Amino acid sequence: MDKSLLLQDGITISITGITVIFGSLTALIFFFRFLIPFLITLPERMKTAKGKEEAQEAIKHEEARNLPGEVNAAIAAAVRMHLEEMHDDESTTLTIEQQQRRYSPWSSKIFVTQNSLR
């Protein structure tokens, strides 16, 4: 084989390897510097956006609170009747049965020692 061809292949492989390593390290730096802090602060930003929506809903609920007492009483009675209808009395008795295990020679020391002595 020609040594110059081997040298050329070796240089190509080396340059490719170094490029892949530095590209991977650059991607990791980008990931840890920019993406992780973004992902960490994402829930806080979502909460503030949700807080604005909740404030708008609170204003709507405040307007809905001006209902007459009879309407509130009817709603409360309907909710109570619905909840009482859904309630079922269940027994709290638990039964625990031990499962029968099949015999396995792999877990039996007696089987191993008897067969190894023969």
C-alpha positions as CSV (number, residue, x, y, z in Angstrom):
1,M,0.0,0.0,0.0
2,D,1.0,3.5,-0.6
3,K,2.1,5.4,2.5
4,S,0.8,8.7,1.2
5,L,-2.7,7.3,0.7
6,L,-2.7,6.0,4.3
7,L,-1.4,9.3,5.5
8,Q,-4.1,11.2,3.6
9,D,-6.8,8.9,5.0
10,G,-5.4,9.3,8.5
11,I,-5.5,13.1,8.2
12,T,-9.1,13.0,6.9
13,I,-10.2,10.8,9.7
14,S,-8.4,13.0,12.3
15,I,-9.9,16.2,10.9
16,T,-13.4,14.6,10.8
17,G,-13.0,13.4,14.4
18,I,-11.8,16.7,15.7
19,T,-14.7,18.5,13.9
20,V,-17.2,16.2,15.4
21,I,-15.8,16.6,18.9
22,F,-15.7,20.4,18.8
23,G,-19.1,20.5,17.2
24,S,-20.5,18.3,20.0
25,L,-18.8,20.5,22.7
26,T,-20.2,23.6,21.1
27,A,-23.7,22.1,21.1
28,L,-23.3,21.2,24.8
29,I,-22.2,24.7,25.6
30,F,-25.2,26.1,23.8
31,F,-27.5,23.7,25.6
32,F,-26.2,24.4,29.1
33,R,-25.7,28.1,28.6
34,F,-29.0,29.1,26.9
35,L,-31.5,26.3,26.7
36,I,-31.4,25.1,30.4
37,P,-31.9,28.5,31.9
38,F,-34.7,29.1,29.4
39,L,-36.4,25.8,30.5
40,I,-35.9,26.6,34.1
41,T,-37.6,30.0,33.9
42,L,-40.4,28.7,31.6
43,P,-42.8,27.6,34.4
44,E,-42.4,31.0,36.1
45,R,-43.2,32.8,32.9
46,M,-46.2,30.6,32.3
47,K,-47.4,31.4,35.9
48,T,-47.3,35.1,35.2
49,A,-49.2,34.7,32.0
50,K,-51.7,32.5,33.8
51,G,-51.9,35.1,36.6
52,K,-53.0,37.7,34.1
53,E,-55.7,35.4,32.8
54,E,-56.8,34.6,36.3
55,A,-57.1,38.3,37.1
56,Q,-59.4,38.8,34.1
57,E,-61.5,35.9,35.2
58,A,-61.6,37.3,38.7
59,I,-63.2,40.4,37.3
60,K,-65.8,38.3,35.5
61,H,-66.5,36.4,38.7
62,E,-66.9,39.6,40.6
63,E,-69.6,40.6,38.2
64,A,-71.2,37.2,38.6
65,R,-71.3,37.6,42.4
66,N,-74.0,40.2,42.2
67,L,-76.6,37.5,41.8
68,P,-79.7,37.6,44.0
69,G,-79.8,35.3,47.1
70,E,-82.5,33.1,45.7
71,V,-80.4,32.2,42.7
72,N,-77.4,31.4,44.9
73,A,-79.6,29.2,47.2
74,A,-80.9,27.3,44.2
75,I,-77.4,26.7,42.9
76,A,-76.2,25.5,46.3
77,A,-79.2,23.1,46.7
78,A,-78.6,21.7,43.2
79,V,-74.9,21.1,43.9
80,R,-75.6,19.4,47.2
81,M,-78.2,17.1,45.7
82,H,-75.8,16.2,42.9
83,L,-73.0,15.4,45.4
84,E,-75.2,13.3,47.7
85,E,-76.5,11.3,44.6
86,M,-72.9,10.4,43.6
87,H,-71.9,9.2,47.1
88,D,-71.7,5.4,47.4
89,D,-71.0,3.5,50.5
90,E,-68.2,1.1,49.8
91,S,-66.9,-1.6,52.1
92,T,-63.4,-1.0,53.4
93,T,-62.6,-4.6,53.9
94,L,-59.4,-5.7,52.2
95,T,-58.7,-9.4,51.5
96,I,-55.1,-10.4,51.0
97,E,-54.5,-13.8,49.7
98,Q,-51.1,-15.4,49.5
99,Q,-50.2,-16.6,46.0
100,Q,-49.0,-20.2,45.6
101,R,-45.6,-20.1,44.0
102,R,-44.6,-22.8,41.6
103,Y,-41.6,-24.9,42.4
104,S,-38.5,-23.9,40.6
105,P,-35.2,-25.9,40.8
106,W,-33.3,-22.7,40.1
107,S,-34.0,-21.3,43.5
108,S,-33.7,-24.5,45.4
109,K,-30.4,-25.2,47.2
110,I,-31.3,-28.7,48.0
111,F,-31.8,-29.6,44.3
112,V,-28.4,-28.1,43.4
113,T,-26.5,-29.8,46.2
114,Q,-28.0,-33.2,45.5
115,N,-27.3,-33.1,41.8
116,S,-23.7,-31.9,42.2
117,L,-22.8,-34.8,44.6
118,R,-23.7,-37.4,42.0
